[in-house]
Amino acid sequence: MLQMAGRMGVLGTETAFEVLARANALAAAGRSVINLGIGQPDFPTPEHVVEAGRKALADGHHGYTPANGIPPLREAVAADLWRRHRVEVSPDQVLVVPGGKVTMFFAIMMFGEPGSEILYPNPGFPIYESVIRFSGATPVPVPLYERAGFSFSAEEVLDKITPRTRLLIINSPANPTGGVVPRSEFDRLVAGLERHPHVAVLSDEIYSEILYDGAEHVSLLSYPSIRDQVILLDGWSKTYAMTGWRMGYGVWPKAVFAAAERLAINCHSCVNAATQYAGIAALEGPREPVLRMVRAFAERRQAIVAALNALPGVRCAMPGGAFYTFPNIADTGYDARRFQSELLEKAGVATIAGTSFGAFGEGFVRFSYANSLENIMDAMERIRIFLGNAPGRMAAAS
C-alpha cells in the first residue's frame, strides 16, 4: 500500500469546485441549474488581450522565460501600481506566477512551520487555512463581522499577535463577503504593525479594481513604514476576466525576494510565455472593458441584494467590492451546509455554504453575481419558492 506523508491529511480544498462539479452533473442529467457559486467573471477576456496572446504565439514566443517574468511585463506591473495606487515599485521585486494562489502558497510556506502562527481572515478564502495547516503552522482566525460590513477590528488583530506570529493575511475587497476595509482601520492596523517588525503581511488585493459606490481601495504597499513587511498579491484573473489564463503576481520585500524566486524555480520554472504578453496588453490597453464589467456587476449587486433581503428569514448587507454577497440565512431554519445542498438539489441553484470559508461562516451563504441579471432574478424566485415550501423554515417558525 502506498503511504503518503501525514501532512497530506490536513490539506483542504475549495468547495466551489465541488459544487461546480455537482451542478454540472445535474445539468448533464437534464436539470435546469443556475450557478451562483463559482467565483469567476462571466465576461470574455477583452479581444485586444486575446489578440496579444495570439500574436505572441505567431511571433515565436514558445520557450522558457525568466523565472520572475519577462522584463516588459514586470515593468508594466510596476507602472500599473503607480497608476492605481501611486506606489513606486521596482520591477525587480515583481514575481510573475501561474495564478494568484501561487503567491499565497509561497508566502505561507515561506513563513509557516511547526511552532509558528499565521493570522488569516475568517470567513475567508478557504485556501488560506488549508495551506497554513499544510505548512505545520497554527492557524489563528481573525473574525470578520457582519455588523462592521465584514471588516476586521485592527485592535483585535493586533491583540492576536504573539512572538510566534510570522504572517498576517489581509484580503480587501474580500472573498467571500465583498467586504472592504476602510482606510481608518488600515491606519490603526499599520500603526500597530510598526511595533511588530517580525510579522510579514500578505495583502491579497486581487479584487482591488472591483469596487462600488465610491468605495476606496487601500493598498498596504502605500504605507512606507511597513513596506519591508508587505507581500502584495494581485493578478489578471478577476479584473480582466482571465481566470483560465492562469497568471498572477506578487510584489515581495527585497529581503525575501530571492527566496520566493527559488520557490518558483523549484515549483514551475516560469509562466507561459504567450500569456505574459497578453498580460502586458491587459495592463497597458483600454480600460473600457474593465469599467463595463464593473458597471454590470454594480447593477447586479443592487438587484441581488434587494431580492435577498425580500426573502423570508434572509438578510443581506450591501457588499462594497468583488462580486459576492454573503447573506445571513440563520433565520431560515437551515444551517449553511444544508442550505447549500438542498437549494442545489431541490431548486437548481448553486451557492457555497459559509462554512466553506471557515467556522465563522456558519449561518451565511455566498452568492456570486457573476451571472446574468436574468439568471440572478430567476434564481431568487426559485429560492423564494424553495423557502416557502421548506420544512426547515416551517419548523423554525413554529
C-alpha positions in Angstrom: 0.0 0.0 0.0 1.3 3.5 -0.9 1.9 5.6 2.2 1.7 9.4 1.8 3.2 11.9 4.1 1.0 12.7 7.1 0.7 16.3 6.1 -1.5 15.3 3.1 -4.3 14.6 5.6 -4.6 18.2 6.6 -4.7 19.7 3.1 -8.2 21.1 2.5 -9.9 22.0 -0.8 -12.0 24.7 -2.4 -15.7 23.8 -2.1 -16.6 26.0 -5.1 -15.1 23.4 -7.5 -17.0 20.6 -5.8 -20.3 22.5 -6.1 -19.4 23.2 -9.7 -18.9 19.6 -10.4 -22.3 18.6 -8.9 -24.1 21.5 -10.7 -22.5 20.3 -14.0 -23.6 16.7 -13.3 -27.2 17.8 -12.6 -27.2 19.9 -15.8 -25.8 17.0 -17.8 -28.7 14.9 -16.5 -31.2 17.4 -17.9 -31.8 19.6 -14.8 -32.1 23.3 -15.1 -29.3 24.8 -12.9 -28.3 28.4 -12.2 -24.7 28.6 -10.9 -24.3 31.4 -8.4 -21.4 29.5 -6.8 -18.3 29.8 -8.9 -16.2 32.9 -8.5 -15.2 34.0 -12.0 -16.4 36.8 -14.2 -18.9 35.7 -16.8 -17.3 38.1 -19.4 -14.9 37.1 -22.1 -11.3 38.2 -21.9 -11.1 41.5 -23.8 -10.3 40.9 -27.5 -7.2 43.1 -27.6 -5.8 40.8 -24.8 -6.7 37.7 -26.7 -5.1 39.1 -29.8 -1.9 39.9 -28.0 -1.7 36.3 -26.9 -2.2 35.1 -30.5 0.4 37.5 -31.8 2.9 36.2 -29.2 2.4 32.7 -30.4 2.7 33.7 -34.0 5.9 35.7 -33.2 7.5 32.6 -31.8 7.3 33.1 -28.1 7.2 29.4 -27.4 10.1 28.9 -25.0 11.1 29.3 -21.4 11.1 32.8 -19.9 12.9 34.2 -16.8 11.6 32.7 -13.6 10.4 36.0 -12.3 8.6 37.0 -15.6 9.7 38.8 -18.8 11.0 42.3 -18.1 8.4 44.2 -20.1 5.6 42.6 -18.0 7.3 43.3 -14.7 7.7 46.9 -15.9 4.1 47.1 -16.9 3.1 45.8 -13.4 5.2 48.5 -11.7 3.7 51.2 -13.9 0.1 49.9 -13.2 0.7 50.0 -9.5 1.9 53.6 -9.8 -1.2 54.5 -11.9 -3.6 52.9 -9.4 -2.0 53.4 -6.0 0.7 56.0 -6.6 3.1 53.3 -5.1 6.6 53.1 -6.6 7.7 49.5 -7.0 10.9 48.2 -8.6 10.2 45.7 -11.4 12.9 43.6 -9.7 10.5 43.0 -6.8 7.8 41.6 -9.0 7.4 37.8 -9.3 5.0 36.7 -12.0 3.4 33.3 -11.2 0.8 31.0 -12.7 -2.3 32.3 -10.8 -3.0 34.2 -7.6 -2.9 31.1 -5.4 0.8 30.6 -6.0 1.8 33.9 -4.2 -0.3 32.9 -1.2 1.1 29.3 -1.2 4.7 30.6 -1.4 4.2 33.2 1.3 2.5 30.7 3.7 5.1 28.0 3.1 7.9 30.5 3.5 6.8 31.7 6.9 4.8 28.7 8.2 6.3 25.9 10.2 5.5 23.9 13.4 5.6 26.3 16.3 4.7 29.4 14.3 1.3 31.1 14.0 -0.3 32.7 10.9 -3.3 35.0 11.2 -6.0 34.8 8.5 -9.5 36.2 7.8 -12.5 34.1 8.8 -14.7 33.8 6.9 -12.1 34.0 4.2 -10.7 32.3 1.1 -10.5 28.6 2.1 -7.0 28.0 0.7 -5.5 30.3 3.4 -6.4 28.0 6.3 -5.7 24.9 4.2 -2.2 25.8 3.3 -1.4 27.2 6.8 -2.3 23.8 8.3 -0.2 22.1 5.5 2.8 24.2 6.4 2.6 23.0 10.0 1.8 26.4 11.4 -1.1 27.1 13.7 -3.9 29.0 12.0 -5.2 31.9 14.1 -8.6 33.2 12.7 -9.3 36.9 12.6 -13.1 37.2 12.7 -14.9 39.4 10.1 -18.1 40.9 11.4 -21.4 41.3 9.6 -22.2 44.4 11.7 -18.9 46.0 10.5 -19.5 45.4 6.9 -17.3 42.3 7.2 -14.3 44.3 8.1 -11.9 43.4 10.8 -11.1 45.2 14.0 -7.5 46.4 14.0 -7.3 46.2 17.8 -8.5 42.6 17.7 -5.9 41.7 15.0 -3.1 43.3 17.0 -4.1 41.6 20.2 -3.7 38.2 18.4 -0.1 38.9 17.5 2.4 37.0 19.6 6.2 36.3 19.4 5.2 33.2 17.4 3.3 35.1 14.8 5.1 35.0 11.4 2.4 36.1 8.9 -0.8 38.1 8.8 -3.1 37.7 5.8 -5.4 40.5 4.8 -8.0 40.5 1.9 -9.8 43.6 0.8 -12.1 43.7 -1.1 -12.8 40.2 0.3 -13.9 36.8 -0.9 -16.5 35.6 0.2 -18.1 38.6 1.8 -17.5 41.5 -0.6 -16.3 43.5 2.4 -14.0 46.5 2.0 -11.7 47.5 4.9 -11.9 51.3 5.5 -8.7 53.4 5.5 -9.2 54.3 9.2 -9.0 50.6 10.1 -5.9 50.2 8.0 -4.3 53.3 9.6 -4.8 51.7 13.1 -3.5 48.4 11.9 -0.4 49.8 10.4 0.4 51.9 13.4 0.3 48.7 15.5 2.3 46.6 13.0 5.1 49.1 13.2 5.7 47.6 16.7 5.9 44.1 15.2 8.6 44.1 12.5 8.9 40.3 12.8 5.4 39.9 11.2 5.1 39.7 7.4 1.8 40.7 5.9 0.3 39.1 2.8 -2.1 41.7 1.3 -4.5 39.9 -1.1 -5.7 42.6 -3.4 -6.9 40.5 -6.3 -10.3 42.3 -6.3 -8.8 45.8 -6.0 -10.4 47.2 -9.1 -13.9 45.9 -8.5 -15.4 48.5 -6.1 -18.8 50.3 -5.9 -20.4 53.5 -4.6 -17.1 55.3 -4.4 -15.5 52.7 -2.0 -11.8 53.3 -1.7 -9.2 50.6 -2.2 -6.3 51.0 0.2 -3.1 49.1 -0.7 -0.9 48.2 2.2 2.1 49.0 -0.1 1.1 52.6 0.3 2.3 52.7 3.9 6.1 53.4 3.8 6.6 52.3 7.5 5.7 48.7 6.7 6.8 48.3 3.1 9.6 45.9 4.1 7.0 43.6 5.7 4.3 43.6 2.9 3.8 41.0 0.2 1.3 42.2 -2.4 -0.9 39.6 -4.2 -2.6 40.7 -7.3 -3.2 39.4 -10.9 -5.3 39.3 -14.0 -8.0 36.7 -13.3 -10.7 38.9 -11.9 -10.1 42.4 -13.3 -9.5 41.2 -16.9 -11.7 38.1 -16.9 -8.6 35.9 -17.4 -9.2 33.1 -14.9 -8.2 30.4 -17.4 -5.0 32.1 -18.5 -3.6 31.4 -15.0 -1.4 34.3 -14.2 -0.9 36.5 -11.1 2.0 38.3 -9.4 3.5 39.1 -6.1 5.4 42.1 -5.0 7.9 40.9 -2.5 10.1 42.7 0.1 13.7 42.8 -1.1 14.9 40.7 1.8 12.8 37.7 0.8 12.5 38.1 -3.0 15.4 35.7 -3.8 13.7 33.0 -1.6 10.4 33.5 -3.5 12.2 33.2 -6.8 13.8 30.0 -5.7 10.4 28.6 -4.8 9.2 29.5 -8.3 12.2 27.8 -9.9 11.6 24.6 -7.9 7.9 24.7 -8.5 7.0 25.8 -12.0 10.2 27.2 -13.7 8.3 30.1 -15.3 4.9 31.3 -16.6 3.5 30.5 -20.1 5.3 32.9 -22.5 2.3 34.0 -24.6 0.1 34.6 -21.5 2.7 37.1 -20.3 2.4 39.2 -23.5 -1.3 39.1 -23.1 -0.9 40.4 -19.6 1.1 43.4 -20.9 -1.8 44.2 -23.3 -4.3 44.0 -20.4 -2.4 46.4 -18.2 -1.5 48.9 -21.0 -4.7 48.6 -23.1 -8.0 50.4 -22.9 -9.8 50.5 -19.6 -13.3 50.4 -21.0 -13.7 46.6 -20.9 -12.9 46.7 -17.2 -15.2 49.6 -16.5 -18.1 48.0 -18.5 -17.7 44.8 -16.5 -17.8 46.6 -13.1 -20.8 48.6 -14.2 -22.6 45.4 -15.0 -21.6 43.9 -11.6 -22.9 47.1 -9.9 -26.3 46.7 -11.4 -26.5 43.1 -10.5 -25.3 43.8 -6.9 -28.2 46.2 -6.3 -30.7 43.7 -7.7 -29.5 40.6 -5.9 -29.2 42.4 -2.5 -32.7 43.8 -2.8 -34.0 40.4 -3.8 -32.2 38.5 -1.0 -33.5 41.0 1.6 -37.0 40.3 0.4 -36.7 36.6 1.1 -38.2 35.2 4.4 -35.5 34.6 7.0 -32.7 36.2 5.0 -30.9 39.5 5.5 -28.0 40.7 3.3 -25.5 43.5 3.8 -24.5 45.6 0.7 -21.0 44.5 -0.4 -18.5 47.2 -1.2 -16.5 45.3 -3.7 -15.7 42.0 -5.5 -18.8 40.2 -7.0 -20.1 38.3 -4.0 -22.9 38.7 -1.5 -22.8 36.9 1.9 -26.4 36.9 3.2 -27.3 35.8 6.7 -29.7 32.8 6.4 -29.7 31.8 10.1 -33.4 32.6 10.4 -34.5 30.3 7.6 -34.0 27.3 9.9 -31.2 25.9 7.9 -27.5 25.6 8.7 -25.2 26.7 5.9 -24.2 23.3 4.5 -27.8 22.0 4.4 -29.0 25.2 2.7 -26.3 24.8 0.0 -27.1 21.2 -0.6 -30.9 21.3 -0.6 -31.0 24.5 -2.7 -29.0 22.9 -5.4 -30.8 19.6 -5.4 -34.4 20.9 -5.0 -34.3 24.3 -6.7 -31.4 24.0 -9.1 -29.4 27.0 -7.6 -25.7 26.5 -6.9 -24.3 28.5 -3.9 -21.5 28.0 -1.5 -22.0 27.4 2.3 -20.5 30.0 4.5 -18.7 27.2 6.5 -16.6 26.5 3.4 -14.9 29.8 4.2 -14.3 29.0 7.9 -16.2 28.3 11.1 -17.3 31.9 11.4 -19.2 31.5 8.1 -21.9 29.4 9.8 -25.3 31.0 9.2 -24.2 32.5 5.9 -24.1 31.5 2.3 -22.0 33.0 -0.6 -23.7 34.0 -3.8 -21.7 35.1 -6.8 -23.4 37.6 -9.0 -21.0 36.9 -11.9 -24.0 35.7 -13.9 -26.6 37.5 -16.0 -29.2 39.7 -14.3 -31.9 37.4 -15.8 -30.4 34.3 -14.3 -29.9 36.0 -10.9 -33.6 37.1 -10.7 -34.7 33.6 -11.9 -32.6 32.1 -9.1 -34.1 34.5 -6.5 -37.6 33.4 -7.5 -36.6 29.7 -7.2 -35.2 30.4 -3.7 -38.4 32.2 -2.7 -40.4 29.1 -3.7 -37.9 26.8 -2.0 -38.1 28.7 1.3 -41.9 28.8 1.1 -42.0 25.1 0.8 -39.2 24.3 3.2 -39.8 22.1 6.3 -36.8 23.8 7.9 -38.5 27.2 7.5 -41.8 26.0 8.9 -40.1 24.3 11.8 -38.2 27.5 12.6 -41.5 29.5 12.5 -43.5 27.1 14.8 
